[in-house]
Structure formats: C-alpha cells, structure tokens
C-alpha cells in the first residue's frame, strides 16, 4: 500500500530534518528529537500564518429583532476592523447569538 504524504507535511519534515542535521552532536545528545520536533512543527505552522490574525469581537447591540441585530453587529464589526486598519473577512463575519435580554 502506498501512503500519500501532503506537501505541507513533507515541507515541515524536510525543514526539521535539515535543522536537526545542522545541530552539533552535543546538542543532539542533550535533547529528545521528538520533543523538539513537536515544537518545531508548531512554530513552522504558526510561521506560515504570520500574515493572518484571528479576531474575536464581542458586540452588544440593542435592536428590535435578531435580523436587525445581525446587520447592526456586522456594521459595528466593520467599523472596528477599519479603526484597527484591517479589512473585514471576504466571507463576512461569523455572528452567533450569545444571549437576548429584554428591558
């Protein structure tokens, strides 16, 4: 059976092996290769996403109904993104109802 490895997996494996081989014998003897490989993979993955940022916004809106609230929350999120100097996501904001209080 032939096992297919994704290009990203191959890239990180190759990068780690290249880095590992560049280390001294003394370094290799002091540290566990698998422990360092896990940390290397995490850093490698984070480095690939360095242009991306995750945003979590909590927007409280007073509106007559949920549909109006979603529109207003989206507009508020757009305003906050513009103030931070970033563009809104192309697919739009993911909005979910956290709670509904009545006065």
N, CA, C and O atoms as CSV, one atom per row, in Angstrom:
chain,resi,resn,atom,element,x,y,z
A,1,UNK,N,N,0.847,-1.178,0.000
A,1,UNK,CA,C,0.000,0.000,0.000
A,1,UNK,C,C,0.892,1.241,0.000
A,1,UNK,O,O,1.828,1.346,0.794
A,2,UNK,N,N,0.600,2.152,-0.875
A,2,UNK,CA,C,1.373,3.395,-0.991
A,2,UNK,C,C,0.680,4.484,-0.168
A,2,UNK,O,O,-0.504,4.760,-0.359
A,3,UNK,N,N,1.425,5.090,0.736
A,3,UNK,CA,C,0.851,6.118,1.590
A,3,UNK,C,C,1.214,7.494,1.037
A,3,UNK,O,O,2.380,7.777,0.763
A,4,UNK,N,N,0.222,8.326,0.881
A,4,UNK,CA,C,0.436,9.663,0.336
A,4,UNK,C,C,0.652,10.655,1.482
A,4,UNK,O,O,-0.126,10.688,2.436
A,5,UNK,N,N,1.702,11.453,1.382
A,5,UNK,CA,C,2.010,12.466,2.395
A,5,UNK,C,C,1.781,13.826,1.756
A,5,UNK,O,O,2.238,14.087,0.643
A,6,UNK,N,N,1.072,14.688,2.469
A,6,UNK,CA,C,0.791,16.013,1.915
A,6,UNK,C,C,2.068,16.823,1.764
A,6,UNK,O,O,3.056,16.586,2.460
A,7,UNK,N,N,2.035,17.780,0.847
A,7,UNK,CA,C,3.205,18.619,0.596
A,7,UNK,C,C,3.591,19.407,1.841
A,7,UNK,O,O,4.777,19.565,2.128
A,8,UNK,N,N,2.592,19.908,2.594
A,8,UNK,CA,C,2.909,20.671,3.805
A,8,UNK,C,C,3.610,19.794,4.828
A,8,UNK,O,O,4.562,20.233,5.473
A,9,UNK,N,N,3.145,18.545,4.986
A,9,UNK,CA,C,3.797,17.629,5.920
A,9,UNK,C,C,5.219,17.365,5.470
A,9,UNK,O,O,6.145,17.374,6.281
A,10,UNK,N,N,5.395,17.129,4.179
A,10,UNK,CA,C,6.732,16.885,3.650
A,10,UNK,C,C,7.628,18.103,3.857
A,10,UNK,O,O,8.803,17.954,4.189
A,11,UNK,N,N,7.084,19.314,3.663
A,11,UNK,CA,C,7.866,20.535,3.853
A,11,UNK,C,C,8.357,20.675,5.286
A,11,UNK,O,O,9.529,20.972,5.517
A,12,UNK,N,N,7.459,20.461,6.254
A,12,UNK,CA,C,7.860,20.626,7.646
A,12,UNK,C,C,8.825,19.513,8.064
A,12,UNK,O,O,9.752,19.756,8.837
A,13,UNK,N,N,8.617,18.313,7.565
A,13,UNK,CA,C,9.534,17.212,7.884
A,13,UNK,C,C,10.926,17.496,7.317
A,13,UNK,O,O,11.934,17.301,7.996
A,14,UNK,N,N,10.969,17.947,6.091
A,14,UNK,CA,C,12.246,18.268,5.453
A,14,UNK,C,C,12.937,19.415,6.184
A,14,UNK,O,O,14.140,19.369,6.438
A,15,UNK,N,N,12.159,20.443,6.519
A,15,UNK,CA,C,12.740,21.593,7.230
A,15,UNK,C,C,13.288,21.169,8.590
A,15,UNK,O,O,14.371,21.601,8.986
A,16,UNK,N,N,12.546,20.328,9.304
A,16,UNK,CA,C,13.025,19.877,10.612
A,16,UNK,C,C,14.293,19.043,10.463
A,16,UNK,O,O,15.262,19.245,11.195
A,17,UNK,N,N,14.286,18.109,9.520
A,17,UNK,CA,C,15.470,17.253,9.338
A,17,UNK,C,C,16.688,18.086,8.962
A,17,UNK,O,O,17.792,17.825,9.441
A,18,UNK,N,N,16.495,19.083,8.109
A,18,UNK,CA,C,17.610,19.963,7.752
A,18,UNK,C,C,18.129,20.708,8.972
A,18,UNK,O,O,19.338,20.830,9.171
A,19,UNK,N,N,17.201,21.206,9.790
A,19,UNK,CA,C,17.596,21.923,11.002
A,19,UNK,C,C,18.287,20.979,11.974
A,19,UNK,O,O,19.318,21.328,12.549
A,20,UNK,N,N,17.733,19.792,12.163
A,20,UNK,CA,C,18.283,18.826,13.115
A,20,UNK,C,C,19.703,18.431,12.718
A,20,UNK,O,O,20.590,18.344,13.566
A,21,UNK,N,N,19.910,18.193,11.434
A,21,UNK,CA,C,21.238,17.787,10.950
A,21,UNK,C,C,22.267,18.910,11.102
A,21,UNK,O,O,23.469,18.649,11.144
A,22,UNK,N,N,21.800,20.145,11.184
A,22,UNK,CA,C,22.712,21.285,11.329
A,22,UNK,C,C,23.167,21.482,12.770
A,22,UNK,O,O,24.068,22.279,13.032
A,23,UNK,N,N,22.549,20.758,13.709
A,23,UNK,CA,C,22.905,20.910,15.118
A,23,UNK,C,C,24.150,20.087,15.450
A,23,UNK,O,O,24.502,19.139,14.748
A,24,UNK,N,N,24.796,20.478,16.531
A,24,UNK,CA,C,26.009,19.775,16.953
A,24,UNK,C,C,25.650,18.441,17.605
A,24,UNK,O,O,24.516,18.237,18.037
A,25,UNK,N,N,26.619,17.543,17.671
A,25,UNK,CA,C,26.425,16.236,18.317
A,25,UNK,C,C,26.057,16.429,19.791
A,25,UNK,O,O,25.221,15.704,20.330
A,26,UNK,N,N,26.682,17.400,20.428
A,26,UNK,CA,C,26.406,17.687,21.835
A,26,UNK,C,C,24.944,18.111,22.017
A,26,UNK,O,O,24.280,17.672,22.957
A,27,UNK,N,N,24.453,18.953,21.129
A,27,UNK,CA,C,23.058,19.398,21.185
A,27,UNK,C,C,22.127,18.209,20.999
A,27,UNK,O,O,21.161,18.052,21.745
A,28,UNK,N,N,22.412,17.373,20.007
A,28,UNK,CA,C,21.567,16.207,19.727
A,28,UNK,C,C,21.524,15.244,20.907
A,28,UNK,O,O,20.499,14.608,21.153
A,29,UNK,N,N,22.627,15.134,21.633
A,29,UNK,CA,C,22.678,14.224,22.783
A,29,UNK,C,C,21.878,14.774,23.970
A,29,UNK,O,O,21.343,14.003,24.766
A,30,UNK,N,N,21.796,16.087,24.090
A,30,UNK,CA,C,21.103,16.708,25.227
A,30,UNK,C,C,19.594,16.713,25.103
A,30,UNK,O,O,18.898,16.665,26.117
A,31,UNK,N,N,19.067,16.770,23.887
A,31,UNK,CA,C,17.632,16.961,23.694
A,31,UNK,C,C,16.993,15.785,22.971
A,31,UNK,O,O,17.612,15.127,22.135
A,32,UNK,N,N,15.736,15.544,23.320
A,32,UNK,CA,C,14.962,14.489,22.673
A,32,UNK,C,C,14.447,15.004,21.327
A,32,UNK,O,O,13.813,16.056,21.256
A,33,UNK,N,N,14.722,14.264,20.285
A,33,UNK,CA,C,14.365,14.699,18.932
A,33,UNK,C,C,12.855,14.867,18.770
A,33,UNK,O,O,12.410,15.836,18.155
A,34,UNK,N,N,12.052,13.932,19.315
A,34,UNK,CA,C,10.597,14.017,19.152
A,34,UNK,C,C,10.011,15.232,19.865
A,34,UNK,O,O,9.084,15.858,19.351
A,35,UNK,N,N,10.537,15.572,21.040
A,35,UNK,CA,C,10.047,16.760,21.753
A,35,UNK,C,C,10.335,18.033,20.950
A,35,UNK,O,O,9.472,18.898,20.807
A,36,UNK,N,N,11.548,18.130,20.436
A,36,UNK,CA,C,11.902,19.301,19.646
A,36,UNK,C,C,11.128,19.348,18.333
A,36,UNK,O,O,10.812,20.426,17.829
A,37,UNK,N,N,10.826,18.179,17.785
A,37,UNK,CA,C,10.080,18.136,16.527
A,37,UNK,C,C,8.661,18.673,16.698
A,37,UNK,O,O,8.149,19.363,15.816
A,38,UNK,N,N,8.021,18.360,17.834
A,38,UNK,CA,C,6.679,18.889,18.090
A,38,UNK,C,C,6.700,20.413,18.167
A,38,UNK,O,O,5.852,21.082,17.576
A,39,UNK,N,N,7.667,20.955,18.892
A,39,UNK,CA,C,7.783,22.412,18.988
A,39,UNK,C,C,8.122,23.046,17.643
A,39,UNK,O,O,7.609,24.113,17.304
A,40,UNK,N,N,8.978,22.390,16.888
A,40,UNK,CA,C,9.354,22.899,15.571
A,40,UNK,C,C,8.138,22.940,14.653
A,40,UNK,O,O,7.928,23.921,13.941
A,41,UNK,N,N,7.342,21.881,14.669
A,41,UNK,CA,C,6.138,21.836,13.818
A,41,UNK,C,C,5.155,22.940,14.186
A,41,UNK,O,O,4.559,23.561,13.306
A,42,UNK,N,N,4.986,23.184,15.477
A,42,UNK,CA,C,4.066,24.245,15.909
A,42,UNK,C,C,4.558,25.603,15.431
A,42,UNK,O,O,3.776,26.404,14.917
A,43,UNK,N,N,5.831,25.863,15.593
A,43,UNK,CA,C,6.398,27.130,15.138
A,43,UNK,C,C,6.362,27.261,13.629
A,43,UNK,O,O,6.125,28.348,13.101
A,44,UNK,N,N,6.596,26.168,12.938
A,44,UNK,CA,C,6.569,26.174,11.481
A,44,UNK,C,C,5.160,26.497,10.980
A,44,UNK,O,O,4.991,27.276,10.042
A,45,UNK,N,N,4.151,25.892,11.615
A,45,UNK,CA,C,2.756,26.141,11.226
A,45,UNK,C,C,2.368,27.586,11.524
A,45,UNK,O,O,1.705,28.233,10.714
A,46,UNK,N,N,2.778,28.090,12.683
A,46,UNK,CA,C,2.452,29.474,13.035
A,46,UNK,C,C,3.147,30.448,12.088
A,46,UNK,O,O,2.579,31.482,11.738
A,47,UNK,N,N,4.345,30.131,11.680
A,47,UNK,CA,C,5.081,30.987,10.758
A,47,UNK,C,C,4.431,31.066,9.390
A,47,UNK,O,O,4.543,32.084,8.707
A,48,UNK,N,N,3.758,30.008,8.986
A,48,UNK,CA,C,3.058,30.004,7.697
A,48,UNK,C,C,1.865,30.954,7.723
A,48,UNK,O,O,1.442,31.451,6.680
A,49,UNK,N,N,1.324,31.205,8.908
A,49,UNK,CA,C,0.135,32.047,9.029
A,49,UNK,C,C,0.474,33.429,9.574
A,49,UNK,O,O,-0.388,34.091,10.152
A,50,UNK,N,N,1.703,33.868,9.402
A,50,UNK,CA,C,2.119,35.124,10.022
A,50,UNK,C,C,1.368,36.339,9.489
A,50,UNK,O,O,1.313,37.368,10.163
A,51,UNK,N,N,0.786,36.241,8.288
A,51,UNK,CA,C,0.018,37.358,7.754
A,51,UNK,C,C,-1.440,37.322,8.208
A,51,UNK,O,O,-2.194,38.261,7.952
A,52,UNK,N,N,-1.835,36.250,8.877
A,52,UNK,CA,C,-3.220,36.106,9.321
A,52,UNK,C,C,-3.325,36.389,10.809
A,52,UNK,O,O,-2.441,36.038,11.589
A,53,UNK,N,N,-4.400,37.017,11.179
A,53,UNK,CA,C,-4.660,37.273,12.594
A,53,UNK,C,C,-6.073,36.811,12.903
A,53,UNK,O,O,-6.963,36.899,12.057
A,54,UNK,N,N,-6.270,36.331,14.089
A,54,UNK,CA,C,-7.592,35.887,14.491
A,54,UNK,C,C,-8.228,36.979,15.324
A,54,UNK,O,O,-7.599,37.542,16.220
A,55,UNK,N,N,-9.471,37.269,15.024
A,55,UNK,CA,C,-10.200,38.304,15.739
A,55,UNK,C,C,-11.405,37.690,16.430
A,55,UNK,O,O,-12.153,36.918,15.832
A,56,UNK,N,N,-11.579,38.035,17.671
A,56,UNK,CA,C,-12.790,37.672,18.396
A,56,UNK,C,C,-13.384,38.978,18.878
A,56,UNK,O,O,-12.788,39.693,19.683
A,57,UNK,N,N,-14.554,39.273,18.377
A,57,UNK,CA,C,-15.220,40.518,18.743
A,57,UNK,C,C,-16.477,40.206,19.533
A,57,UNK,O,O,-17.221,39.284,19.200
A,58,UNK,N,N,-16.698,40.955,20.546
A,58,UNK,CA,C,-17.956,40.866,21.284
A,58,UNK,C,C,-18.668,42.186,21.067
A,58,UNK,O,O,-18.197,43.243,21.487
A,59,UNK,N,N,-19.794,42.111,20.413
A,59,UNK,CA,C,-20.550,43.302,20.066
A,59,UNK,C,C,-21.921,43.186,20.732
A,59,UNK,O,O,-22.655,42.220,20.520
A,60,UNK,N,N,-22.241,44.176,21.528
A,60,UNK,CA,C,-23.564,44.225,22.139
A,60,UNK,C,C,-24.409,45.223,21.363
A,60,UNK,O,O,-24.028,46.381,21.192
A,61,UNK,N,N,-25.538,44.764,20.907
A,61,UNK,CA,C,-26.414,45.566,20.055
A,61,UNK,C,C,-27.808,45.609,20.661
A,61,UNK,O,O,-28.328,44.602,21.142
A,62,UNK,N,N,-28.395,46.782,20.628
A,62,UNK,CA,C,-29.806,46.937,21.003
A,62,UNK,C,C,-30.594,47.032,19.707
A,62,UNK,O,O,-30.386,47.956,18.921
A,63,UNK,N,N,-31.495,46.085,19.479
A,63,UNK,CA,C,-32.271,46.072,18.244
A,63,UNK,C,C,-33.644,45.471,18.511
A,63,UNK,O,O,-33.870,44.822,19.532
A,64,UNK,N,N,-34.552,45.699,17.574
A,64,UNK,CA,C,-35.920,45.210,17.725
A,64,UNK,C,C,-36.010,43.701,17.529
A,64,UNK,O,O,-36.843,43.046,18.154
A,65,UNK,N,N,-35.148,43.134,16.654
A,65,UNK,CA,C,-35.199,41.692,16.422
A,65,UNK,C,C,-33.804,41.178,16.056
A,65,UNK,O,O,-32.864,41.953,15.881
A,66,UNK,N,N,-33.699,39.856,15.945
A,66,UNK,CA,C,-32.394,39.239,15.723
A,66,UNK,C,C,-31.814,39.592,14.351
A,66,UNK,O,O,-30.605,39.786,14.231
A,67,UNK,N,N,-32.643,39.676,13.332
A,67,UNK,CA,C,-32.157,40.015,11.994
A,67,UNK,C,C,-31.526,41.396,11.959
A,67,UNK,O,O,-30.445,41.581,11.399
A,68,UNK,N,N,-32.205,42.360,12.559
A,68,UNK,CA,C,-31.676,43.720,12.629
A,68,UNK,C,C,-30.395,43.747,13.456
A,68,UNK,O,O,-29.451,44.466,13.129
A,69,UNK,N,N,-30.367,42.963,14.522
A,69,UNK,CA,C,-29.188,42.906,15.384
A,69,UNK,C,C,-27.973,42.383,14.613
A,69,UNK,O,O,-26.864,42.889,14.786
A,70,UNK,N,N,-28.181,41.368,13.760
A,70,UNK,CA,C,-27.068,40.823,12.974
A,70,UNK,C,C,-26.512,41.871,12.013
A,70,UNK,O,O,-25.297,42.003,11.870
A,71,UNK,N,N,-27.392,42.607,11.363
A,71,UNK,CA,C,-26.952,43.656,10.436
A,71,UNK,C,C,-26.158,44.718,11.196
A,71,UNK,O,O,-25.090,45.140,10.754
A,72,UNK,N,N,-26.689,45.142,12.338
A,72,UNK,CA,C,-26.012,46.180,13.125
A,72,UNK,C,C,-24.680,45.666,13.685
A,72,UNK,O,O,-23.702,46.411,13.735
A,73,UNK,N,N,-24.641,44.400,14.105
A,73,UNK,CA,C,-23.403,43.828,14.637
A,73,UNK,C,C,-22.343,43.738,13.543
A,73,UNK,O,O,-21.166,43.995,13.794
A,74,UNK,N,N,-22.754,43.378,12.340
A,74,UNK,CA,C,-21.828,43.308,11.215
A,74,UNK,C,C,-21.266,44.695,10.889
A,74,UNK,O,O,-20.075,44.837,10.614
A,75,UNK,N,N,-22.123,45.706,10.921
A,75,UNK,CA,C,-21.667,47.078,10.670
A,75,UNK,C,C,-20.693,47.538,11.754
A,75,UNK,O,O,-19.700,48.205,11.463
A,76,UNK,N,N,-20.979,47.182,12.990
A,76,UNK,CA,C,-20.083,47.544,14.100
A,76,UNK,C,C,-18.740,46.831,13.959
A,76,UNK,O,O,-17.692,47.431,14.199
A,77,UNK,N,N,-18.764,45.558,13.571
A,77,UNK,CA,C,-17.517,44.813,13.372
A,77,UNK,C,C,-16.707,45.430,12.230
A,77,UNK,O,O,-15.485,45.538,12.324
A,78,UNK,N,N,-17.382,45.834,11.157
A,78,UNK,CA,C,-16.697,46.516,10.053
A,78,UNK,C,C,-16.046,47.817,10.534
A,78,UNK,O,O,-14.912,48.123,10.165
A,79,UNK,N,N,-16.766,48.571,11.352
A,79,UNK,CA,C,-16.235,49.828,11.875
A,79,UNK,C,C,-15.001,49.578,12.735
A,79,UNK,O,O,-14.009,50.298,12.630
A,80,UNK,N,N,-15.065,48.552,13.590
A,80,UNK,CA,C,-13.921,48.233,14.459
A,80,UNK,C,C,-12.720,47.752,13.644
A,80,UNK,O,O,-11.578,48.099,13.944
A,81,UNK,N,N,-12.985,46.960,12.626
A,81,UNK,CA,C,-11.889,46.488,11.771
A,81,UNK,C,C,-11.222,47.663,11.064
A,81,UNK,O,O,-9.996,47.729,10.984
A,82,UNK,N,N,-12.032,48.591,10.552
A,82,UNK,CA,C,-11.483,49.769,9.874
A,82,UNK,C,C,-10.653,50.605,10.841
A,82,UNK,O,O,-9.601,51.124,10.469
A,83,UNK,N,N,-11.122,50.737,12.081
A,83,UNK,CA,C,-10.380,51.506,13.084
A,83,UNK,C,C,-9.041,50.844,13.403
A,83,UNK,O,O,-8.067,51.525,13.727
A,84,UNK,N,N,-8.996,49.506,13.309
A,84,UNK,CA,C,-7.757,48.775,13.569
A,84,UNK,C,C,-6.865,48.709,12.330
A,84,UNK,O,O,-5.724,48.253,12.398
A,85,UNK,N,N,-7.403,49.173,11.193
A,85,UNK,CA,C,-6.607,49.193,9.974
A,85,UNK,C,C,-6.584,47.876,9.216
A,85,UNK,O,O,-5.658,47.627,8.444
A,86,UNK,N,N,-7.580,47.033,9.421
A,86,UNK,CA,C,-7.659,45.754,8.708
A,86,UNK,C,C,-8.967,45.700,7.925
A,86,UNK,O,O,-9.921,46.414,8.234
A,87,UNK,N,N,-8.994,44.855,6.923
A,87,UNK,CA,C,-10.223,44.729,6.135
A,87,UNK,C,C,-11.082,43.604,6.705
A,87,UNK,O,O,-10.554,42.652,7.280
A,88,UNK,N,N,-12.390,43.705,6.550
A,88,UNK,CA,C,-13.281,42.640,7.026
A,88,UNK,C,C,-13.046,41.357,6.231
A,88,UNK,O,O,-12.532,41.413,5.113
A,89,UNK,N,N,-13.412,40.211,6.784
A,89,UNK,CA,C,-13.233,38.959,6.042
A,89,UNK,C,C,-14.090,38.945,4.771
A,89,UNK,O,O,-15.204,39.468,4.754
A,90,UNK,N,N,-13.556,38.346,3.725
A,90,UNK,CA,C,-14.276,38.297,2.442
A,90,UNK,C,C,-15.603,37.566,2.567
A,90,UNK,O,O,-16.584,37.938,1.924
A,91,UNK,N,N,-15.634,36.543,3.381
A,91,UNK,CA,C,-16.855,35.743,3.512
A,91,UNK,C,C,-17.837,36.340,4.510
A,91,UNK,O,O,-18.907,35.781,4.747
A,92,UNK,N,N,-17.476,37.459,5.084
A,92,UNK,CA,C,-18.346,38.095,6.069
A,92,UNK,C,C,-18.036,37.624,7.478
A,92,UNK,O,O,-17.295,36.662,7.682
A,93,UNK,N,N,-18.602,38.303,8.423
A,93,UNK,CA,C,-18.378,37.976,9.829
A,93,UNK,C,C,-19.218,36.773,10.223
A,93,UNK,O,O,-20.345,36.610,9.755
A,94,UNK,N,N,-18.660,35.928,11.093
A,94,UNK,CA,C,-19.415,34.826,11.660
A,94,UNK,C,C,-20.071,35.371,12.925
A,94,UNK,O,O,-19.390,35.710,13.893
A,95,UNK,N,N,-21.364,35.448,12.907
A,95,UNK,CA,C,-22.109,36.010,14.034
A,95,UNK,C,C,-22.920,34.909,14.704
A,95,UNK,O,O,-23.542,34.086,14.033
A,96,UNK,N,N,-22.907,34.901,16.019
A,96,UNK,CA,C,-23.763,33.964,16.725
A,96,UNK,C,C,-24.380,34.662,17.919
A,96,UNK,O,O,-23.763,35.518,18.555
A,97,UNK,N,N,-25.582,34.286,18.200
A,97,UNK,CA,C,-26.311,34.879,19.302
A,97,UNK,C,C,-25.774,34.329,20.623
A,97,UNK,O,O,-25.781,33.118,20.842
A,98,UNK,N,N,-25.319,35.200,21.484
A,98,UNK,CA,C,-24.816,34.783,22.784
A,98,UNK,C,C,-25.923,34.846,23.815
A,98,UNK,O,O,-26.012,33.992,24.696
A,99,UNK,N,N,-26.755,35.846,23.705
A,99,UNK,CA,C,-27.863,35.978,24.644
A,99,UNK,C,C,-28.789,37.071,24.175
A,99,UNK,O,O,-28.399,37.965,23.424
A,100,UNK,N,N,-30.016,36.984,24.627
A,100,UNK,CA,C,-31.009,38.010,24.300
A,100,UNK,C,C,-31.677,38.435,25.577
A,100,UNK,O,O,-32.334,37.641,26.250
A,101,UNK,N,N,-31.503,39.695,25.905
A,101,UNK,CA,C,-32.116,40.249,27.109
A,101,UNK,C,C,-33.213,41.221,26.706
A,101,UNK,O,O,-33.094,41.936,25.711
A,102,UNK,N,N,-34.244,41.237,27.465
A,102,UNK,CA,C,-35.290,42.229,27.214
A,102,UNK,C,C,-35.268,43.242,28.335
A,102,UNK,O,O,-34.932,42.911,29.472
A,103,UNK,N,N,-35.627,44.486,28.017
A,103,UNK,CA,C,-35.541,45.541,29.043
A,103,UNK,C,C,-36.586,45.368,30.140
A,103,UNK,O,O,-36.643,46.171,31.071
